[in-house]
Amino acid sequence: MNLGAILHLNGKLKEAEENYLLALQLKPDDVITQSNLRKLWNIMEKQGLKTSKT
């Protein structure tokens, strides 16, 4: 999750998404990771980037 957050803050959105999803495989109920992923998806959608949820 921390790696995903660092990548997210540094604009590496696709890599951040991959790391958040991996973190959720390891700990599916982590609300912080879930929240970060939702925020990331909102940013990606606004930029016209494809997300794994679409």
PDBQT receptor file of N, H, CA, C and O in Angstrom, charges set to zero:
ATOM      1  N   MET A   1       0.829  -1.185   0.000  1.00  0.00    +0.000 N 
ATOM      2  CA  MET A   1       0.000   0.000   0.000  1.00  0.00    +0.000 C 
ATOM      3  C   MET A   1       0.871   1.246   0.000  1.00  0.00    +0.000 C 
ATOM      4  O   MET A   1       0.574   2.208  -0.708  1.00  0.00    +0.000 OA
ATOM      5  N   ASN A   2       1.931   1.241   0.777  1.00  0.00    +0.000 N 
ATOM      6  H   ASN A   2       2.173   0.459   1.353  1.00  0.00    +0.000 HD
ATOM      7  CA  ASN A   2       2.803   2.417   0.833  1.00  0.00    +0.000 C 
ATOM      8  C   ASN A   2       3.456   2.704  -0.510  1.00  0.00    +0.000 C 
ATOM      9  O   ASN A   2       3.572   3.862  -0.913  1.00  0.00    +0.000 OA
ATOM     10  N   LEU A   3       3.883   1.656  -1.202  1.00  0.00    +0.000 N 
ATOM     11  H   LEU A   3       3.788   0.715  -0.875  1.00  0.00    +0.000 HD
ATOM     12  CA  LEU A   3       4.481   1.858  -2.522  1.00  0.00    +0.000 C 
ATOM     13  C   LEU A   3       3.444   2.459  -3.474  1.00  0.00    +0.000 C 
ATOM     14  O   LEU A   3       3.759   3.354  -4.258  1.00  0.00    +0.000 OA
ATOM     15  N   GLY A   4       2.226   1.970  -3.403  1.00  0.00    +0.000 N 
ATOM     16  H   GLY A   4       1.970   1.242  -2.766  1.00  0.00    +0.000 HD
ATOM     17  CA  GLY A   4       1.161   2.528  -4.227  1.00  0.00    +0.000 C 
ATOM     18  C   GLY A   4       0.957   4.008  -3.939  1.00  0.00    +0.000 C 
ATOM     19  O   GLY A   4       0.766   4.799  -4.863  1.00  0.00    +0.000 OA
ATOM     20  N   ALA A   5       0.996   4.383  -2.680  1.00  0.00    +0.000 N 
ATOM     21  H   ALA A   5       1.151   3.740  -1.930  1.00  0.00    +0.000 HD
ATOM     22  CA  ALA A   5       0.808   5.779  -2.298  1.00  0.00    +0.000 C 
ATOM     23  C   ALA A   5       1.947   6.650  -2.820  1.00  0.00    +0.000 C 
ATOM     24  O   ALA A   5       1.709   7.758  -3.301  1.00  0.00    +0.000 OA
ATOM     25  N   ILE A   6       3.162   6.165  -2.730  1.00  0.00    +0.000 N 
ATOM     26  H   ILE A   6       3.355   5.265  -2.339  1.00  0.00    +0.000 HD
ATOM     27  CA  ILE A   6       4.317   6.930  -3.222  1.00  0.00    +0.000 C 
ATOM     28  C   ILE A   6       4.217   7.110  -4.735  1.00  0.00    +0.000 C 
ATOM     29  O   ILE A   6       4.439   8.204  -5.253  1.00  0.00    +0.000 OA
ATOM     30  N   LEU A   7       3.885   6.038  -5.433  1.00  0.00    +0.000 N 
ATOM     31  H   LEU A   7       3.705   5.149  -5.012  1.00  0.00    +0.000 HD
ATOM     32  CA  LEU A   7       3.728   6.129  -6.884  1.00  0.00    +0.000 C 
ATOM     33  C   LEU A   7       2.597   7.083  -7.253  1.00  0.00    +0.000 C 
ATOM     34  O   LEU A   7       2.716   7.869  -8.193  1.00  0.00    +0.000 OA
ATOM     35  N   HIS A   8       1.512   7.006  -6.510  1.00  0.00    +0.000 N 
ATOM     36  H   HIS A   8       1.416   6.367  -5.747  1.00  0.00    +0.000 HD
ATOM     37  CA  HIS A   8       0.352   7.880  -6.719  1.00  0.00    +0.000 C 
ATOM     38  C   HIS A   8       0.775   9.339  -6.595  1.00  0.00    +0.000 C 
ATOM     39  O   HIS A   8       0.460  10.154  -7.463  1.00  0.00    +0.000 OA
ATOM     40  N   LEU A   9       1.479   9.667  -5.533  1.00  0.00    +0.000 N 
ATOM     41  H   LEU A   9       1.734   9.005  -4.828  1.00  0.00    +0.000 HD
ATOM     42  CA  LEU A   9       1.911  11.046  -5.301  1.00  0.00    +0.000 C 
ATOM     43  C   LEU A   9       2.902  11.532  -6.354  1.00  0.00    +0.000 C 
ATOM     44  O   LEU A   9       3.001  12.732  -6.609  1.00  0.00    +0.000 OA
ATOM     45  N   ASN A  10       3.630  10.608  -6.963  1.00  0.00    +0.000 N 
ATOM     46  H   ASN A  10       3.549   9.633  -6.756  1.00  0.00    +0.000 HD
ATOM     47  CA  ASN A  10       4.619  10.963  -7.973  1.00  0.00    +0.000 C 
ATOM     48  C   ASN A  10       4.075  10.878  -9.396  1.00  0.00    +0.000 C 
ATOM     49  O   ASN A  10       4.828  10.961 -10.366  1.00  0.00    +0.000 OA
ATOM     50  N   GLY A  11       2.763  10.713  -9.508  1.00  0.00    +0.000 N 
ATOM     51  H   GLY A  11       2.151  10.645  -8.721  1.00  0.00    +0.000 HD
ATOM     52  CA  GLY A  11       2.132  10.746 -10.829  1.00  0.00    +0.000 C 
ATOM     53  C   GLY A  11       2.255   9.468 -11.635  1.00  0.00    +0.000 C 
ATOM     54  O   GLY A  11       1.912   9.454 -12.817  1.00  0.00    +0.000 OA
ATOM     55  N   LYS A  12       2.728   8.412 -11.038  1.00  0.00    +0.000 N 
ATOM     56  H   LYS A  12       3.007   8.422 -10.078  1.00  0.00    +0.000 HD
ATOM     57  CA  LYS A  12       2.846   7.127 -11.743  1.00  0.00    +0.000 C 
ATOM     58  C   LYS A  12       1.567   6.333 -11.456  1.00  0.00    +0.000 C 
ATOM     59  O   LYS A  12       1.552   5.383 -10.674  1.00  0.00    +0.000 OA
ATOM     60  N   LEU A  13       0.506   6.765 -12.122  1.00  0.00    +0.000 N 
ATOM     61  H   LEU A  13       0.518   7.537 -12.758  1.00  0.00    +0.000 HD
ATOM     62  CA  LEU A  13      -0.832   6.324 -11.758  1.00  0.00    +0.000 C 
ATOM     63  C   LEU A  13      -1.086   4.851 -12.048  1.00  0.00    +0.000 C 
ATOM     64  O   LEU A  13      -1.659   4.157 -11.209  1.00  0.00    +0.000 OA
ATOM     65  N   LYS A  14      -0.683   4.366 -13.187  1.00  0.00    +0.000 N 
ATOM     66  H   LYS A  14      -0.218   4.930 -13.869  1.00  0.00    +0.000 HD
ATOM     67  CA  LYS A  14      -0.935   2.961 -13.526  1.00  0.00    +0.000 C 
ATOM     68  C   LYS A  14      -0.167   2.039 -12.568  1.00  0.00    +0.000 C 
ATOM     69  O   LYS A  14      -0.696   1.020 -12.124  1.00  0.00    +0.000 OA
ATOM     70  N   GLU A  15       1.081   2.403 -12.256  1.00  0.00    +0.000 N 
ATOM     71  H   GLU A  15       1.511   3.231 -12.617  1.00  0.00    +0.000 HD
ATOM     72  CA  GLU A  15       1.870   1.602 -11.326  1.00  0.00    +0.000 C 
ATOM     73  C   GLU A  15       1.267   1.661  -9.926  1.00  0.00    +0.000 C 
ATOM     74  O   GLU A  15       1.283   0.669  -9.197  1.00  0.00    +0.000 OA
ATOM     75  N   ALA A  16       0.742   2.813  -9.554  1.00  0.00    +0.000 N 
ATOM     76  H   ALA A  16       0.729   3.620 -10.145  1.00  0.00    +0.000 HD
ATOM     77  CA  ALA A  16       0.091   2.952  -8.251  1.00  0.00    +0.000 C 
ATOM     78  C   ALA A  16      -1.126   2.041  -8.172  1.00  0.00    +0.000 C 
ATOM     79  O   ALA A  16      -1.345   1.363  -7.168  1.00  0.00    +0.000 OA
ATOM     80  N   GLU A  17      -1.910   2.032  -9.238  1.00  0.00    +0.000 N 
ATOM     81  H   GLU A  17      -1.732   2.583 -10.054  1.00  0.00    +0.000 HD
ATOM     82  CA  GLU A  17      -3.092   1.176  -9.279  1.00  0.00    +0.000 C 
ATOM     83  C   GLU A  17      -2.707  -0.288  -9.094  1.00  0.00    +0.000 C 
ATOM     84  O   GLU A  17      -3.339  -1.008  -8.321  1.00  0.00    +0.000 OA
ATOM     85  N   GLU A  18      -1.681  -0.720  -9.796  1.00  0.00    +0.000 N 
ATOM     86  H   GLU A  18      -1.168  -0.135 -10.424  1.00  0.00    +0.000 HD
ATOM     87  CA  GLU A  18      -1.236  -2.116  -9.683  1.00  0.00    +0.000 C 
ATOM     88  C   GLU A  18      -0.852  -2.459  -8.246  1.00  0.00    +0.000 C 
ATOM     89  O   GLU A  18      -1.184  -3.535  -7.750  1.00  0.00    +0.000 OA
ATOM     90  N   ASN A  19      -0.155  -1.548  -7.586  1.00  0.00    +0.000 N 
ATOM     91  H   ASN A  19       0.115  -0.674  -7.989  1.00  0.00    +0.000 HD
ATOM     92  CA  ASN A  19       0.282  -1.803  -6.216  1.00  0.00    +0.000 C 
ATOM     93  C   ASN A  19      -0.870  -1.758  -5.218  1.00  0.00    +0.000 C 
ATOM     94  O   ASN A  19      -0.897  -2.550  -4.276  1.00  0.00    +0.000 OA
ATOM     95  N   TYR A  20      -1.813  -0.855  -5.407  1.00  0.00    +0.000 N 
ATOM     96  H   TYR A  20      -1.792  -0.212  -6.173  1.00  0.00    +0.000 HD
ATOM     97  CA  TYR A  20      -2.999  -0.841  -4.542  1.00  0.00    +0.000 C 
ATOM     98  C   TYR A  20      -3.786  -2.138  -4.690  1.00  0.00    +0.000 C 
ATOM     99  O   TYR A  20      -4.240  -2.711  -3.700  1.00  0.00    +0.000 OA
ATOM    100  N   LEU A  21      -3.947  -2.598  -5.929  1.00  0.00    +0.000 N 
ATOM    101  H   LEU A  21      -3.578  -2.132  -6.734  1.00  0.00    +0.000 HD
ATOM    102  CA  LEU A  21      -4.689  -3.842  -6.157  1.00  0.00    +0.000 C 
ATOM    103  C   LEU A  21      -3.967  -5.035  -5.534  1.00  0.00    +0.000 C 
ATOM    104  O   LEU A  21      -4.607  -5.921  -4.968  1.00  0.00    +0.000 OA
ATOM    105  N   LEU A  22      -2.663  -5.060  -5.635  1.00  0.00    +0.000 N 
ATOM    106  H   LEU A  22      -2.143  -4.340  -6.094  1.00  0.00    +0.000 HD
ATOM    107  CA  LEU A  22      -1.886  -6.127  -5.004  1.00  0.00    +0.000 C 
ATOM    108  C   LEU A  22      -2.047  -6.078  -3.483  1.00  0.00    +0.000 C 
ATOM    109  O   LEU A  22      -2.221  -7.112  -2.838  1.00  0.00    +0.000 OA
ATOM    110  N   ALA A  23      -1.989  -4.883  -2.922  1.00  0.00    +0.000 N 
ATOM    111  H   ALA A  23      -1.848  -4.043  -3.446  1.00  0.00    +0.000 HD
ATOM    112  CA  ALA A  23      -2.158  -4.721  -1.476  1.00  0.00    +0.000 C 
ATOM    113  C   ALA A  23      -3.529  -5.227  -1.044  1.00  0.00    +0.000 C 
ATOM    114  O   ALA A  23      -3.662  -5.841   0.015  1.00  0.00    +0.000 OA
ATOM    115  N   LEU A  24      -4.546  -4.970  -1.858  1.00  0.00    +0.000 N 
ATOM    116  H   LEU A  24      -4.438  -4.471  -2.718  1.00  0.00    +0.000 HD
ATOM    117  CA  LEU A  24      -5.888  -5.430  -1.506  1.00  0.00    +0.000 C 
ATOM    118  C   LEU A  24      -6.040  -6.938  -1.642  1.00  0.00    +0.000 C 
ATOM    119  O   LEU A  24      -6.895  -7.529  -0.983  1.00  0.00    +0.000 OA
ATOM    120  N   GLN A  25      -5.239  -7.567  -2.474  1.00  0.00    +0.000 N 
ATOM    121  H   GLN A  25      -4.544  -7.087  -3.010  1.00  0.00    +0.000 HD
ATOM    122  CA  GLN A  25      -5.242  -9.031  -2.528  1.00  0.00    +0.000 C 
ATOM    123  C   GLN A  25      -4.706  -9.597  -1.215  1.00  0.00    +0.000 C 
ATOM    124  O   GLN A  25      -5.176 -10.628  -0.734  1.00  0.00    +0.000 OA
ATOM    125  N   LEU A  26      -3.720  -8.914  -0.644  1.00  0.00    +0.000 N 
ATOM    126  H   LEU A  26      -3.338  -8.076  -1.034  1.00  0.00    +0.000 HD
ATOM    127  CA  LEU A  26      -3.110  -9.372   0.601  1.00  0.00    +0.000 C 
ATOM    128  C   LEU A  26      -3.966  -9.020   1.818  1.00  0.00    +0.000 C 
ATOM    129  O   LEU A  26      -4.009  -9.767   2.795  1.00  0.00    +0.000 OA
ATOM    130  N   LYS A  27      -4.643  -7.877   1.749  1.00  0.00    +0.000 N 
ATOM    131  H   LYS A  27      -4.608  -7.269   0.955  1.00  0.00    +0.000 HD
ATOM    132  CA  LYS A  27      -5.455  -7.402   2.871  1.00  0.00    +0.000 C 
ATOM    133  C   LYS A  27      -6.714  -6.729   2.317  1.00  0.00    +0.000 C 
ATOM    134  O   LYS A  27      -6.788  -5.502   2.256  1.00  0.00    +0.000 OA
ATOM    135  N   PRO A  28      -7.705  -7.534   1.914  1.00  0.00    +0.000 N 
ATOM    136  CA  PRO A  28      -8.882  -7.017   1.210  1.00  0.00    +0.000 C 
ATOM    137  C   PRO A  28      -9.711  -5.995   1.991  1.00  0.00    +0.000 C 
ATOM    138  O   PRO A  28     -10.401  -5.179   1.380  1.00  0.00    +0.000 OA
ATOM    139  N   ASP A  29      -9.661  -6.018   3.295  1.00  0.00    +0.000 N 
ATOM    140  H   ASP A  29      -9.101  -6.681   3.791  1.00  0.00    +0.000 HD
ATOM    141  CA  ASP A  29     -10.500  -5.130   4.099  1.00  0.00    +0.000 C 
ATOM    142  C   ASP A  29      -9.806  -3.835   4.509  1.00  0.00    +0.000 C 
ATOM    143  O   ASP A  29     -10.327  -3.101   5.348  1.00  0.00    +0.000 OA
ATOM    144  N   ASP A  30      -8.651  -3.544   3.938  1.00  0.00    +0.000 N 
ATOM    145  H   ASP A  30      -8.228  -4.140   3.256  1.00  0.00    +0.000 HD
ATOM    146  CA  ASP A  30      -7.906  -2.339   4.313  1.00  0.00    +0.000 C 
ATOM    147  C   ASP A  30      -8.607  -1.102   3.748  1.00  0.00    +0.000 C 
ATOM    148  O   ASP A  30      -8.542  -0.827   2.550  1.00  0.00    +0.000 OA
ATOM    149  N   VAL A  31      -9.277  -0.364   4.635  1.00  0.00    +0.000 N 
ATOM    150  H   VAL A  31      -9.330  -0.588   5.609  1.00  0.00    +0.000 HD
ATOM    151  CA  VAL A  31     -10.081   0.779   4.188  1.00  0.00    +0.000 C 
ATOM    152  C   VAL A  31      -9.221   1.922   3.649  1.00  0.00    +0.000 C 
ATOM    153  O   VAL A  31      -9.671   2.672   2.783  1.00  0.00    +0.000 OA
ATOM    154  N   ILE A  32      -8.016   2.062   4.138  1.00  0.00    +0.000 N 
ATOM    155  H   ILE A  32      -7.650   1.452   4.841  1.00  0.00    +0.000 HD
ATOM    156  CA  ILE A  32      -7.137   3.129   3.629  1.00  0.00    +0.000 C 
ATOM    157  C   ILE A  32      -6.752   2.841   2.183  1.00  0.00    +0.000 C 
ATOM    158  O   ILE A  32      -6.801   3.732   1.335  1.00  0.00    +0.000 OA
ATOM    159  N   THR A  33      -6.374   1.609   1.904  1.00  0.00    +0.000 N 
ATOM    160  H   THR A  33      -6.334   0.886   2.593  1.00  0.00    +0.000 HD
ATOM    161  CA  THR A  33      -6.026   1.238   0.530  1.00  0.00    +0.000 C 
ATOM    162  C   THR A  33      -7.241   1.365  -0.379  1.00  0.00    +0.000 C 
ATOM    163  O   THR A  33      -7.120   1.848  -1.505  1.00  0.00    +0.000 OA
ATOM    164  N   GLN A  34      -8.399   0.943   0.088  1.00  0.00    +0.000 N 
ATOM    165  H   GLN A  34      -8.497   0.551   1.003  1.00  0.00    +0.000 HD
ATOM    166  CA  GLN A  34      -9.621   1.074  -0.704  1.00  0.00    +0.000 C 
ATOM    167  C   GLN A  34      -9.899   2.542  -1.022  1.00  0.00    +0.000 C 
ATOM    168  O   GLN A  34     -10.246   2.880  -2.153  1.00  0.00    +0.000 OA
ATOM    169  N   SER A  35      -9.749   3.396  -0.041  1.00  0.00    +0.000 N 
ATOM    170  H   SER A  35      -9.467   3.122   0.878  1.00  0.00    +0.000 HD
ATOM    171  CA  SER A  35      -9.981   4.824  -0.235  1.00  0.00    +0.000 C 
ATOM    172  C   SER A  35      -8.976   5.419  -1.211  1.00  0.00    +0.000 C 
ATOM    173  O   SER A  35      -9.345   6.180  -2.105  1.00  0.00    +0.000 OA
ATOM    174  N   ASN A  36      -7.707   5.070  -1.038  1.00  0.00    +0.000 N 
ATOM    175  H   ASN A  36      -7.407   4.451  -0.311  1.00  0.00    +0.000 HD
ATOM    176  CA  ASN A  36      -6.673   5.574  -1.945  1.00  0.00    +0.000 C 
ATOM    177  C   ASN A  36      -6.931   5.127  -3.373  1.00  0.00    +0.000 C 
ATOM    178  O   ASN A  36      -6.734   5.897  -4.314  1.00  0.00    +0.000 OA
ATOM    179  N   LEU A  37      -7.364   3.903  -3.536  1.00  0.00    +0.000 N 
ATOM    180  H   LEU A  37      -7.523   3.278  -2.772  1.00  0.00    +0.000 HD
ATOM    181  CA  LEU A  37      -7.640   3.383  -4.874  1.00  0.00    +0.000 C 
ATOM    182  C   LEU A  37      -8.808   4.121  -5.511  1.00  0.00    +0.000 C 
ATOM    183  O   LEU A  37      -8.763   4.439  -6.699  1.00  0.00    +0.000 OA
ATOM    184  N   ARG A  38      -9.861   4.399  -4.732  1.00  0.00    +0.000 N 
ATOM    185  H   ARG A  38      -9.898   4.141  -3.767  1.00  0.00    +0.000 HD
ATOM    186  CA  ARG A  38     -10.991   5.168  -5.272  1.00  0.00    +0.000 C 
ATOM    187  C   ARG A  38     -10.544   6.560  -5.706  1.00  0.00    +0.000 C 
ATOM    188  O   ARG A  38     -10.940   7.035  -6.771  1.00  0.00    +0.000 OA
ATOM    189  N   LYS A  39      -9.731   7.211  -4.895  1.00  0.00    +0.000 N 
ATOM    190  H   LYS A  39      -9.410   6.825  -4.030  1.00  0.00    +0.000 HD
ATOM    191  CA  LYS A  39      -9.216   8.539  -5.252  1.00  0.00    +0.000 C 
ATOM    192  C   LYS A  39      -8.374   8.464  -6.521  1.00  0.00    +0.000 C 
ATOM    193  O   LYS A  39      -8.485   9.317  -7.402  1.00  0.00    +0.000 OA
ATOM    194  N   LEU A  40      -7.532   7.439  -6.606  1.00  0.00    +0.000 N 
ATOM    195  H   LEU A  40      -7.442   6.747  -5.891  1.00  0.00    +0.000 HD
ATOM    196  CA  LEU A  40      -6.690   7.261  -7.784  1.00  0.00    +0.000 C 
ATOM    197  C   LEU A  40      -7.551   7.059  -9.025  1.00  0.00    +0.000 C 
ATOM    198  O   LEU A  40      -7.290   7.667 -10.063  1.00  0.00    +0.000 OA
ATOM    199  N   TRP A  41      -8.580   6.209  -8.930  1.00  0.00    +0.000 N 
ATOM    200  H   TRP A  41      -8.792   5.715  -8.087  1.00  0.00    +0.000 HD
ATOM    201  CA  TRP A  41      -9.461   5.969 -10.071  1.00  0.00    +0.000 C 
ATOM    202  C   TRP A  41     -10.146   7.249 -10.518  1.00  0.00    +0.000 C 
ATOM    203  O   TRP A  41     -10.311   7.471 -11.718  1.00  0.00    +0.000 OA
ATOM    204  N   ASN A  42     -10.550   8.099  -9.574  1.00  0.00    +0.000 N 
ATOM    205  H   ASN A  42     -10.416   7.919  -8.600  1.00  0.00    +0.000 HD
ATOM    206  CA  ASN A  42     -11.169   9.377  -9.939  1.00  0.00    +0.000 C 
ATOM    207  C   ASN A  42     -10.197  10.237 -10.743  1.00  0.00    +0.000 C 
ATOM    208  O   ASN A  42     -10.581  10.835 -11.748  1.00  0.00    +0.000 OA
ATOM    209  N   ILE A  43      -8.959  10.299 -10.310  1.00  0.00    +0.000 N 
ATOM    210  H   ILE A  43      -8.647   9.813  -9.494  1.00  0.00    +0.000 HD
ATOM    211  CA  ILE A  43      -7.939  11.069 -11.024  1.00  0.00    +0.000 C 
ATOM    212  C   ILE A  43      -7.707  10.489 -12.410  1.00  0.00    +0.000 C 
ATOM    213  O   ILE A  43      -7.656  11.218 -13.401  1.00  0.00    +0.000 OA
ATOM    214  N   MET A  44      -7.567   9.167 -12.470  1.00  0.00    +0.000 N 
ATOM    215  H   MET A  44      -7.609   8.575 -11.665  1.00  0.00    +0.000 HD
ATOM    216  CA  MET A  44      -7.294   8.514 -13.751  1.00  0.00    +0.000 C 
ATOM    217  C   MET A  44      -8.440   8.749 -14.735  1.00  0.00    +0.000 C 
ATOM    218  O   MET A  44      -8.206   9.020 -15.913  1.00  0.00    +0.000 OA
ATOM    219  N   GLU A  45      -9.665   8.646 -14.253  1.00  0.00    +0.000 N 
ATOM    220  H   GLU A  45      -9.855   8.426 -13.297  1.00  0.00    +0.000 HD
ATOM    221  CA  GLU A  45     -10.821   8.856 -15.136  1.00  0.00    +0.000 C 
ATOM    222  C   GLU A  45     -10.878  10.292 -15.643  1.00  0.00    +0.000 C 
ATOM    223  O   GLU A  45     -11.205  10.526 -16.807  1.00  0.00    +0.000 OA
ATOM    224  N   LYS A  46     -10.561  11.258 -14.778  1.00  0.00    +0.000 N 
ATOM    225  H   LYS A  46     -10.295  11.069 -13.833  1.00  0.00    +0.000 HD
ATOM    226  CA  LYS A  46     -10.552  12.663 -15.193  1.00  0.00    +0.000 C 
ATOM    227  C   LYS A  46      -9.492  12.918 -16.264  1.00  0.00    +0.000 C 
ATOM    228  O   LYS A  46      -9.657  13.791 -17.116  1.00  0.00    +0.000 OA
ATOM    229  N   GLN A  47      -8.398  12.146 -16.211  1.00  0.00    +0.000 N 
ATOM    230  H   GLN A  47      -8.264  11.437 -15.518  1.00  0.00    +0.000 HD
ATOM    231  CA  GLN A  47      -7.325  12.300 -17.190  1.00  0.00    +0.000 C 
ATOM    232  C   GLN A  47      -7.549  11.430 -18.421  1.00  0.00    +0.000 C 
ATOM    233  O   GLN A  47      -6.727  11.428 -19.338  1.00  0.00    +0.000 OA
ATOM    234  N   GLY A  48      -8.648  10.697 -18.448  1.00  0.00    +0.000 N 
ATOM    235  H   GLY A  48      -9.315  10.698 -17.704  1.00  0.00    +0.000 HD
ATOM    236  CA  GLY A  48      -8.960   9.854 -19.595  1.00  0.00    +0.000 C 
ATOM    237  C   GLY A  48      -8.163   8.570 -19.649  1.00  0.00    +0.000 C 
ATOM    238  O   GLY A  48      -8.045   7.951 -20.706  1.00  0.00    +0.000 OA
ATOM    239  N   LEU A  49      -7.611   8.165 -18.507  1.00  0.00    +0.000 N 
ATOM    240  H   LEU A  49      -7.707   8.669 -17.649  1.00  0.00    +0.000 HD
ATOM    241  CA  LEU A  49      -6.838   6.933 -18.451  1.00  0.00    +0.000 C 
ATOM    242  C   LEU A  49      -7.739   5.758 -18.127  1.00  0.00    +0.000 C 
ATOM    243  O   LEU A  49      -8.697   5.889 -17.364  1.00  0.00    +0.000 OA
ATOM    244  N   LYS A  50      -7.434   4.626 -18.700  1.00  0.00    +0.000 N 
ATOM    245  H   LYS A  50      -6.656   4.519 -19.319  1.00  0.00    +0.000 HD
ATOM    246  CA  LYS A  50      -8.199   3.415 -18.442  1.00  0.00    +0.000 C 
ATOM    247  C   LYS A  50      -7.804   2.864 -17.067  1.00  0.00    +0.000 C 
ATOM    248  O   LYS A  50      -6.624   2.808 -16.720  1.00  0.00    +0.000 OA
ATOM    249  N   THR A  51      -8.803   2.464 -16.303  1.00  0.00    +0.000 N 
ATOM    250  H   THR A  51      -9.762   2.510 -16.584  1.00  0.00    +0.000 HD
ATOM    251  CA  THR A  51      -8.559   1.837 -15.006  1.00  0.00    +0.000 C 
ATOM    252  C   THR A  51      -8.915   0.364 -15.082  1.00  0.00    +0.000 C 
ATOM    253  O   THR A  51      -9.556  -0.078 -16.036  1.00  0.00    +0.000 OA
ATOM    254  N   SER A  52      -8.507  -0.383 -14.098  1.00  0.00    +0.000 N 
ATOM    255  H   SER A  52      -7.986  -0.025 -13.323  1.00  0.00    +0.000 HD
ATOM    256  CA  SER A  52      -8.823  -1.808 -14.087  1.00  0.00    +0.000 C 
ATOM    257  C   SER A  52     -10.304  -2.048 -13.783  1.00  0.00    +0.000 C 
ATOM    258  O   SER A  52     -10.813  -3.142 -14.027  1.00  0.00    +0.000 OA
ATOM    259  N   LYS A  53     -10.997  -1.041 -13.254  1.00  0.00    +0.000 N 
ATOM    260  H   LYS A  53     -10.584  -0.152 -13.056  1.00  0.00    +0.000 HD
ATOM    261  CA  LYS A  53     -12.412  -1.224 -12.943  1.00  0.00    +0.000 C 
ATOM    262  C   LYS A  53     -13.305  -1.007 -14.152  1.00  0.00    +0.000 C 
ATOM    263  O   LYS A  53     -14.478  -1.378 -14.121  1.00  0.00    +0.000 OA
ATOM    264  N   THR A  54     -12.773  -0.412 -15.223  1.00  0.00    +0.000 N 
ATOM    265  H   THR A  54     -11.820  -0.111 -15.248  1.00  0.00    +0.000 HD
ATOM    266  CA  THR A  54     -13.596  -0.151 -16.413  1.00  0.00    +0.000 C 
ATOM    267  C   THR A  54     -13.313  -1.140 -17.503  1.00  0.00    +0.000 C 
ATOM    268  O   THR A  54     -13.916  -1.068 -18.574  1.00  0.00    +0.000 OA
TER     269      THR A  54
